[in-house]
Structure formats: C-alpha cells, structure tokens
Amino acid sequence: MDQPEWWRLERRAARAWPAVDAEERDGWLLRHTPAVPRRRTNSALPLPGSTPSIEAVERYYRERGRAVCVQVSPAEAHPDLDAALAARGYRRDAPTLILTAPASAVAGEAPSVERIRDRSRWPEVFGGLDERLTSVDVVLRIPEPVAFFAATVDGELAGMGVFAVDDGYAGVFCMVTRPGLRRRGVASEILAAGAAWAEGEGARCLYLQVEEDNPGARALYARHGFTLSHGYHYRITD
C-alpha cells in the first residue's frame, strides 16, 4: 500500500535525525535518546492507518524516566488523538511547519560558504555559533550522504546548516545565523550551497521544519520557493 507523502517525509526526517533507540509498535514510532533533551528524538510519532495506544506510549517513556512527548503529525490527520491527549492534560507545544522546495530552485552560488568535511570539527562550529545547541551527538550520527556548511562574513563565523540526503530528498537542519550578522544573505548562501551539493547527490527536493512563530525564517524560506507540506505540534506531559 502506498504511504502518504507526509509519512514518507517524516520517515526521512527520522532517519536523518536519528534517535538512539527507535521502534515501531502499539501504533507508534517510539524514539528515545538518553542525555539529549531535544523533543524530536524523544517523542512518539503516530503511524499512518493505526490506532495509537496512549497507555502504551505513556508506559514506554515513564519506564525510561522521561516526560511523555507525542509528535502529533500531521496535526490535521490526528484530531481525535490530539483531543484525547488534551483531555488527559497534555499541553500543546512548538507548532511547526514542514516545508518543501525543488532543489534546483534553491541551488546557487555561495562564495562565503565552506563545506566542513571533517565531522570532528562540527562540535567546535556548533559551539561557536550558539552555545544552546545540544544536538551535536545526534548530528554526528546522521548517516551519509550528509554535508555541513559554514559561512563567514569579514572572517567571522556567521552561520551554518546541515543537509542530509535520503531517497531523492535532502533534509535541511541546524540553520543558524549569528544574530549580529542577520539580513546579510548568510542563510540564503547556505541554502544555495547545500541545495547545490544535494542535487549532486541525487536530491530532487529539499524539506525542513520551521516553527510557526518564527516569521523571519518563514519569510526567508518563502523567498526561496518553499511551500507547505503539513504541520505538526507536540503534546507533552510531565
């Protein structure tokens, strides 16, 4: 049976941003990554065509000493699950949009951007841009083909992005621009460099996640031809 496009995107994103432990059962893709606080690698994703067991997902995370976190994706496909979680006291968090764009429409010249081929340097670059980034261990486990791009402005590290290719699609992750260097084309050049590389690796389409309350990033991606695939949010209980 053909899977819905949203599920194919979510599966690609799950492979590109890998949890330490992942398994499909009880109507869920269950993900757990010890010592990493990020929601995506510590949340459950409902499987298409299933009736996910809330009791099972609660048991899974509580056995691991974690808050229960469900990625309700796509939100419009799971209204009953969302309502049931809300009725149990789960708070809604981080509404997010999944956007896609043809790689050929985004690819271009990027003179300020360098590809960092040595993964051992990635933690250094992460820390140099945003000390709040806590997903370095996850990024180091992204399967090949993957590329890390960093931009400089006047000799200063200005921005970065990670691109991971899987089955004709390239996920765009960790897009960060130094606050004092925004609105100078840094993110656009990183997107152009990453898209050009991804095309060379056989990717026809890019996808990314952006939170709804980030109008600056949404405007940037719209300028580069990204359009909506679907939306999701998390339901979390302590």
N, C-alpha and C positions, 0 to 999 in steps of 0.2 A: 504494500500500500504506500502511495506517495505521502511523504510527510509535508506538513505545511511549511511555507518558506520561513515563517518566524522561528519554527523549531530548528530548521537547518542552520539559521543564523545563531541561535542560542547554543547549539551543539558545537559549532565552530568556535564561538567565544569561550565555551567551557574548555575546549581542548587548548586554545591559545593562552588562556589564563588559568593554568591547571591547579586544581586543589590537590593536596597530598593524598587524601582519601576521597574516592568518588564511587558511588554505586547506585544502580537503578533498582528500586524495589518499593512496594507499597504505594505505587503511583507517583514516585518522586525520583528525580536525580538528586541524591543526597551528597553534599560536599562538606568536607571538614579539613581545615588546615591549621594545626596547632601553632601557636606562637605568632600567628598573623591575624590582625584584627579586622581585615577587610571583609566587607559583607559578602561580596560575590563568591569568594572561595570558602565561605562558611554559611551557606544558605542552601535551601532546598528549592528545586525548580519543578513545578508540576509537569508530568509527562503528558503529551498530547493523547487525547482519547481515553484518559484514565480517570478514576475517581480517587484522588489522593486521600490517604488516611491521615487526618490531623493528629490522632493519637500516636500513630507510628512516628511521625516527624518529631513530635514532642519528646517521645521516648529516646529517639536517636540522639538529639542534641543534649538532652539532660544527662544521658549516660556519659557524655563527653564533657560535661561541666560547662556547657555553653548556653547562652541565650538562644531561644528558638527563633530562627530567621527564615522567612519564606520569601522567595522572589516571585511575585505574582506577575508572570509574564506569559503572553501579553495580557495586560490588565483587562482588555475588552473581552478576552476569551474565557475568563475565570471569574465572572461576577458572583457566582454562588460561593466559591471558595473564599473570595475576598470578604464577602458578607459574613461567612461563618467565622473567619479569623477575627474580624472586627468585633463580633458578638462575644468572642472569648477574651477580649481585652487587648488584642494585638494592635499596636499603634502603627499607623501608616508612615513610611519614611522614604525619602530620596526618590520621588517620582522622576523617572529617567526616560529619555527617548533613544531609540535605536535608529540611526540614520545610515543611509547608503548612498553611494555615488559611483559612477563609472570611473575606473582608474585612469582611463585615457583623458577624462575631462579635468582631472586634478593634477596629473603629472606635468612637470615643467622644470625649468632651470632653477637652481638653488645655489648660488655662489657662496653663500655664507654658511652652508651646511656641510658637515663632515659625517661620514659613516664611521662609527666606532666599532671595529670588528672584534676587538678583544673584550670578551664578556667580563673579565676580571676588572676592567675599568668602569663598568656600569655603576656599581655602588658609589664610586667616587663622584661620578657625574650626577647621580640622583641627589646625593647629599649636598652637592654644590649648588643645586637649584632650589631644593625645597626640603628642609630637614624633617618635615612632617610625613614625607613619603615613607611608607613602611612595607612596601611590597617588593623590595629588592629580591628576597628569596624566591618569590613567585616568578618574577621576571627572569631570573637566572635559569628557571626550569622550562621556559617557553620552548617548545620543540622547533627545530629547524623546518623550513627556512624562516629566519627571523632577522631583522636588522634594526639597529639602534642608531638614530641620527641626532646630532647635536649641532646647534647653531651658535655662532659667535657674532658679537657686534663690538667693534672697536677693541678686539682682543679679549672681550669678556664673554664668558659663557652666558648665553641668552635664552636658550630654550632647548627642548628635546622632544622626541617622540619615538615610539616603538611600533614596528609594523611586522605582523605575523601572517604568513600566507598558508592557506589551507583550502584545497579543493576549489581553486578558482576565485577565492575571496581573500582579502587581506584585512585583518583587524587592526585598527589604529588605537594604540593605548598610550597612556602616560604623557599626553600632550601638556606640556608646561612651558610657560614663558615667564621669565623673571619680571616681577611687577613693574620695575622702573624702565623696562625696555619694551613694553607692550605698545601696540599700534604702530609698529615699525616694520611690519611684514614678516616677523620672525616665524610665527606659526604657519603662515602661508608657504614660506620656503620649505619648512619641514614637511608639510603635507605634499608639496610638489616633489621633493626628493624621495620621500617614502613611496609615493604613488608610482614614480618612475621605476624605482627598484622593484616594487611589487609587480608591475607589468612585466618586467623582465623575468620574474619568477612564475609567470603564467596567471596572475590575478587579473580578472576582468572587472572586479567590483571591490570597493572599499566599504567597510562598515565601522561604526564607532558608537559609543554610548556618551550621551551628554545629559546632565541633569536639567530638568525643566527650568529651574530658577537660575540658570546661567545664560542670560541674554547675550552677553558678549560672545561667548563661544558659539551659541546657536546662530548668531548673525554671521560669524566667520564661516561656519560650515555651509550655511545657505549660499553665501557668495561663491563657494566652490562647488555648488551643484548637489549638495547632499539633500536628500528628501527623506520623509518619514517612512520607516518600515512598520514599527509598532512601538508601544510604550509599556513600561512596567513600573512597579514600585515594590518596596519591601513591606512586609508585615512582621513586626518584631515584638517579642515579649521577653521580659527579664526573668 
